[in-house]
Amino acid sequence: MWRSSKECVVKSKLLIPVLALGVFGIITTEMGIIGVLPQVSEKFGITASTAGWLVGVFALVVAVTGPFTTLITSGINRKTVLLVAIAVFAVSNMVYASTSSFEVMFVFRIIPAVVHPVFFALALASAVRLVPPEEATAAVTKVFAGVTVGFAFGVPLTSYLAENFSVSTAFVFGAVVNVLAFLGIVVLLPSAPVTQRLSYGAQVGILRRPRVWLTILSVTFVFAAMFSVYGYFAEYLGGVTGMSGSWISAMLLAFGVVMIFGNFVFGAVLAKSVVRTVVAFPLLYIVVYVMLYLAGPYFGAMVVAVLVWGVVHSGGLVVSQSWMGRDAVDAPEFGNSLFISFSNLGITLGTAVGGLFLAHFETRQLVWAGVLFSVLALVTIGARLSLGHVHSENGVSVPV
């Protein structure tokens, strides 16, 4: 394999940051739209609620199509699939920048959402294959850094460009990032034809295992716990703490920055023990939500609580993916697609329930929606652990 030469080892080390750059570009495309919805509404002469569908349809399509798209592309050269996926995101951003039709923009929110899970699944699987087994968690953590950096800088920068230049400039920025990732993959990733393709049946077969469904449920509940409150970040800080819009923006940026730090902290802890870290994560979130409840009315305390919240929040991505990966060890790409789909389902579930809490209780009580989902995550994680070892179809065994 090409990793045996010094030149190719250097290429493999450079490729992981390139894959992270691709993830950054995809997250900036997916989430950056949130910061430019007012400009989009004005550009197309539509209401804010109509423009909001550009956000919702993306997450819904990812949740519904992820595993199927990954199965369909499972026999195609891995490099080709990664390049096509990132190219779709680059083209979509250019369409956003140039179109004068909301309907066209809506369609080009659906198209990249279809390939979003494929890129994530293959980027994660490729990063793991590039390194020795003992470095797999660190490689995944580096790729996921693209997500945290996307939240920390990609989304605010998109909003800044739209506010100070134009909404088209903001989307061109997203296109440029994806083009750079495309070129990096062209140069650094060797051709990766599928020589031993798993059958559809072998991949889907992991869904016959009860432990996989318990893991899927726990991933869904973890993301519901995370986003039931984070989805209403501005409402909580404004309504409970009384922060101004500028302070809320500063807190969002600070939240994203500490997420970068937290991502690597959780990666290091996971390398020591996946199970203990997975069990600890929802417990940490319960502590964070109690802290947010107690700190809510107090400005200074809330600033500190938000920083702690950001560090813990960052762990949900790499912790959940590592947990899902243990039960999909013999179908890693399909397992990654399940993680992406059900994490998006968890986001949808969490924001819906969080919205219900806001509608029926005072804003400060929102944190109990997150506590509820954290408890459900703990229950399903415990049920999964009670089943013991993972025994895959091809004889691979992973102890819990």
C-alpha positions in Angstrom: 0.0 0.0 0.0 1.2 3.6 -0.7 1.5 4.3 3.1 4.7 2.2 3.1 6.9 5.0 1.5 7.9 8.2 3.3 6.3 10.4 0.6 3.0 8.6 1.1 3.1 8.8 4.8 3.5 12.6 4.5 0.5 12.6 2.1 -1.6 10.6 4.5 -0.8 13.1 7.3 -1.8 16.0 5.0 -5.0 14.3 3.8 -6.6 14.2 7.2 -6.6 18.1 7.5 -7.9 18.2 3.9 -10.8 15.9 4.9 -11.4 18.2 7.9 -11.4 21.1 5.5 -14.1 19.4 3.4 -16.1 18.8 6.5 -15.7 22.5 7.4 -17.0 23.4 4.0 -20.0 21.2 4.3 -20.9 22.4 7.8 -20.5 26.0 6.6 -22.8 25.3 3.8 -25.4 23.4 6.0 -25.4 25.8 9.0 -24.1 29.0 7.5 -27.5 29.6 6.0 -28.8 30.2 9.5 -26.8 33.4 9.8 -28.0 34.8 6.4 -31.7 34.0 6.5 -32.7 37.7 6.9 -30.7 38.6 3.7 -32.2 35.6 1.9 -35.7 36.6 2.9 -35.0 40.1 1.6 -33.4 38.9 -1.6 -36.3 36.6 -2.6 -39.1 38.7 -1.0 -40.3 35.9 1.2 -41.2 35.6 4.9 -38.7 34.5 7.5 -40.6 31.3 8.1 -40.5 30.4 4.4 -36.8 31.0 4.3 -36.4 28.8 7.4 -37.4 25.8 5.3 -33.9 26.1 3.7 -32.6 24.9 7.1 -35.2 22.3 7.9 -35.3 20.6 4.6 -31.5 20.0 4.7 -31.6 18.2 8.0 -34.7 16.2 7.0 -33.1 15.0 3.8 -29.9 14.0 5.5 -31.9 12.0 8.1 -34.0 10.2 5.6 -31.5 9.4 2.8 -28.2 8.9 4.6 -28.0 5.0 4.9 -29.6 4.5 1.4 -27.2 6.8 -0.4 -24.2 5.2 1.4 -25.4 1.7 0.4 -26.0 2.7 -3.3 -22.4 4.2 -3.6 -20.7 1.4 -1.6 -19.3 -0.3 -4.7 -17.9 2.9 -6.3 -14.3 4.1 -6.0 -14.0 5.9 -2.7 -12.0 8.8 -4.1 -14.6 9.3 -6.9 -17.5 9.4 -4.4 -15.7 11.9 -2.2 -14.8 14.2 -5.1 -18.4 14.1 -6.5 -19.8 14.9 -3.1 -17.6 17.9 -2.4 -18.1 19.1 -6.0 -21.9 19.1 -5.5 -21.4 21.4 -2.4 -19.2 23.7 -4.4 -21.7 24.0 -7.3 -24.6 24.4 -4.9 -22.9 27.3 -3.2 -22.4 29.0 -6.6 -26.0 28.4 -7.4 -27.0 30.1 -4.1 -24.8 33.0 -5.0 -26.2 33.5 -8.5 -29.8 32.4 -8.6 -32.7 34.8 -8.4 -35.2 32.0 -7.8 -36.1 30.7 -4.3 -37.4 27.5 -5.8 -34.0 26.8 -7.5 -32.2 27.6 -4.2 -34.6 25.2 -2.4 -33.8 22.4 -4.8 -30.0 23.0 -4.4 -30.5 22.6 -0.6 -31.9 19.1 -1.2 -29.3 17.9 -3.7 -26.2 18.4 -1.4 -28.1 17.1 1.6 -28.4 13.8 -0.3 -24.6 13.5 -0.6 -23.8 15.0 2.8 -23.9 11.7 4.7 -21.8 9.9 2.0 -19.0 12.5 2.4 -19.0 12.3 6.2 -19.1 8.5 6.2 -16.3 8.1 3.7 -14.2 10.9 5.2 -14.4 9.3 8.7 -13.7 5.8 7.3 -10.8 7.1 5.1 -9.2 8.8 8.1 -9.3 5.6 10.1 -7.8 3.6 7.3 -4.9 6.0 6.9 -3.5 5.4 10.4 -2.7 2.5 12.7 -5.6 1.1 14.7 -4.4 2.7 17.9 -4.5 6.2 16.3 -8.0 5.8 14.8 -9.8 7.8 17.5 -7.3 10.7 17.1 -7.8 10.6 13.3 -11.6 10.8 13.7 -11.2 13.6 16.2 -9.1 15.6 13.7 -11.8 15.2 11.0 -14.5 16.2 13.4 -12.5 19.4 14.1 -13.9 20.5 10.8 -17.3 20.5 12.4 -16.3 22.5 15.5 -14.3 25.0 13.4 -17.3 25.3 11.1 -19.5 26.2 14.0 -16.9 28.5 15.5 -15.8 30.4 12.4 -17.6 29.2 9.3 -21.1 30.2 10.4 -20.1 33.6 11.9 -17.9 34.4 8.9 -20.7 33.6 6.5 -23.0 36.0 8.4 -20.3 38.7 8.5 -19.7 38.5 4.7 -23.4 38.7 4.0 -23.9 41.7 6.4 -20.8 43.6 5.2 -20.5 42.7 1.5 -23.4 40.7 0.1 -25.2 37.4 0.5 -23.7 36.3 -2.8 -20.2 36.9 -1.4 -21.0 34.7 1.6 -22.0 31.8 -0.6 -18.9 32.3 -2.8 -16.8 31.8 0.3 -18.5 28.4 0.9 -17.8 27.4 -2.7 -14.1 28.4 -2.4 -13.6 26.3 0.7 -15.2 23.3 -1.0 -13.1 23.8 -4.2 -9.9 23.8 -2.0 -10.9 20.6 -0.3 -11.7 19.1 -3.8 -8.2 19.9 -5.0 -6.6 18.5 -1.9 -8.4 15.2 -2.3 -7.4 15.1 -6.0 -3.7 15.5 -5.1 -3.4 13.6 -1.8 -5.9 10.7 -1.8 -4.9 7.7 -4.0 -7.4 6.0 -6.1 -9.5 3.7 -3.8 -11.4 1.2 -5.8 -13.6 -1.2 -3.8 -12.0 -4.6 -4.1 -14.0 -6.4 -1.5 -17.4 -4.8 -1.5 -19.7 -5.8 1.2 -23.1 -6.9 -0.1 -26.1 -4.8 0.6 -27.4 -7.7 2.8 -24.1 -7.8 4.8 -24.3 -4.1 5.5 -28.0 -3.9 6.3 -27.5 -7.1 8.3 -26.1 -5.1 11.2 -29.6 -3.8 11.8 -30.7 -7.3 12.8 -28.7 -6.9 16.0 -30.6 -5.5 19.0 -27.5 -3.9 20.3 -27.2 -1.8 17.2 -30.7 -0.4 17.7 -30.0 0.4 21.3 -26.9 2.3 20.1 -28.9 4.1 17.5 -31.4 5.1 20.1 -28.7 6.3 22.5 -27.1 8.4 19.6 -30.5 9.9 18.9 -31.2 10.8 22.5 -27.7 12.2 23.0 -28.2 14.6 20.1 -31.7 15.4 21.3 -30.3 16.3 24.6 -27.7 18.5 23.0 -30.0 20.4 20.7 -33.2 20.7 22.7 -31.5 23.5 24.5 -28.7 24.7 22.1 -31.3 25.1 19.4 -32.8 28.0 21.5 -29.4 29.4 22.7 -30.4 33.0 21.9 -33.8 32.7 23.4 -32.4 31.4 26.7 -29.6 33.9 27.0 -31.9 36.8 26.0 -35.0 35.7 28.0 -33.4 34.3 31.1 -30.1 36.2 31.5 -31.2 39.4 29.7 -28.2 39.5 27.3 -28.3 41.9 24.4 -28.0 40.8 20.8 -24.3 41.7 20.7 -23.5 39.8 23.8 -25.4 36.7 22.5 -23.3 36.9 19.3 -20.2 37.0 21.4 -21.3 34.1 23.4 -22.1 32.1 20.2 -18.5 32.8 19.0 -17.0 31.9 22.4 -19.1 28.7 22.5 -17.7 27.7 19.1 -14.1 28.5 20.0 -14.2 26.4 23.2 -15.8 23.6 21.2 -12.6 23.3 19.3 -10.7 22.7 22.5 -13.4 20.3 23.9 -13.3 18.3 20.7 -9.6 17.3 21.3 -10.2 16.8 25.0 -12.9 14.3 24.4 -10.8 12.6 21.7 -8.0 12.1 24.2 -10.3 10.7 26.8 -12.0 8.4 24.3 -8.6 7.0 23.4 -8.3 5.8 27.0 -11.8 4.3 27.3 -14.7 4.6 24.9 -17.3 3.1 27.3 -16.5 5.2 30.3 -16.5 8.4 28.2 -19.8 7.4 26.6 -21.4 6.8 30.0 -19.9 10.0 31.4 -21.2 12.2 28.5 -24.9 12.4 29.4 -24.0 12.7 33.1 -21.9 15.7 32.2 -24.7 17.2 30.2 -27.1 16.8 33.2 -24.5 18.7 35.3 -24.2 21.4 32.6 -28.0 21.9 32.4 -28.4 22.2 36.2 -25.5 24.7 36.0 -27.4 26.7 33.3 -30.6 26.6 35.3 -28.8 28.0 38.5 -26.7 30.5 36.6 -29.5 31.7 34.3 -30.4 35.0 36.0 -26.8 36.0 36.8 -24.8 37.5 33.9 -21.3 36.7 35.0 -22.1 33.2 36.1 -23.9 32.6 32.8 -20.8 33.6 30.8 -18.8 30.9 32.7 -21.6 28.4 32.3 -21.7 28.9 28.5 -18.0 28.2 28.2 -18.3 25.0 30.2 -21.4 24.1 28.0 -19.4 24.6 24.8 -16.6 22.3 26.0 -19.1 19.5 26.9 -21.2 20.1 23.8 -18.3 19.5 21.5 -17.9 15.9 22.7 -21.3 14.8 21.4 -20.0 14.3 17.9 -16.9 12.2 18.4 -18.4 10.4 21.4 -21.5 9.3 19.6 -19.6 8.4 16.4 -17.1 6.2 18.4 -20.0 4.5 20.2 -21.8 3.8 16.9 -18.5 2.6 15.3 -18.1 -0.2 17.9 -21.3 -1.8 16.8 -20.7 -1.3 13.1 -17.1 -2.5 13.1 -17.7 -4.8 10.1 -19.7 -2.2 8.1 -18.0 1.1 9.1 -19.3 3.3 6.2 -22.9 2.1 6.6 -22.5 2.6 10.4 -21.2 6.1 9.9 -24.2 6.9 7.7 -26.5 5.6 10.4 -24.8 7.9 12.9 -25.2 10.9 10.6 -28.9 10.1 9.9 -30.0 9.4 13.5 -28.0 12.3 14.9 -29.9 14.6 12.5 -33.1 12.8 13.7 -32.0 13.6 17.3 -31.5 17.2 16.4 -35.0 17.4 14.9 -36.6 15.6 17.9 -34.7 17.7 20.4 -35.6 21.1 18.8 -39.2 20.0 18.5 -39.5 19.0 22.2 -37.5 22.1 23.2 -40.0 24.2 21.3 -42.9 22.5 23.2 -41.2 23.4 26.5 -40.8 27.0 25.4 -44.5 27.1 24.4 -45.8 25.7 27.6 -43.4 26.7 30.3 -41.2 29.7 31.1 -37.9 29.9 29.2 -35.8 29.0 32.2 -37.4 25.5 32.3 -36.1 24.7 28.9 -33.1 22.9 30.4 -35.3 20.1 31.8 -36.0 19.0 28.2 -32.2 18.4 27.8 -32.1 16.6 31.2 -35.0 14.4 30.1 -33.1 13.3 26.9 -29.8 12.9 28.8 -31.6 10.4 31.2 -33.0 8.5 28.2 -29.6 8.4 26.7 -28.2 6.9 29.9 -30.9 4.3 30.0 -30.3 3.1 26.5 -26.5 3.2 26.9 -26.9 1.0 30.0 -29.2 -1.4 28.2 -26.7 -1.7 25.4 -23.8 -2.4 27.8 -25.9 -5.2 29.5 -25.7 -7.1 26.2 -21.9 -7.5 26.5 -19.5 -8.1 23.6 -20.0 -7.1 20.0 -19.8 -10.2 17.7 -19.8 -9.2 14.1 -20.8 -11.4 11.1 -17.2 -11.8 10.1 -15.9 -12.8 13.5 -14.6 -9.5 14.7 -15.2 -9.1 18.4 -15.0 -5.8 20.3 -15.2 -6.0 24.1 -17.3 -3.4 25.9 
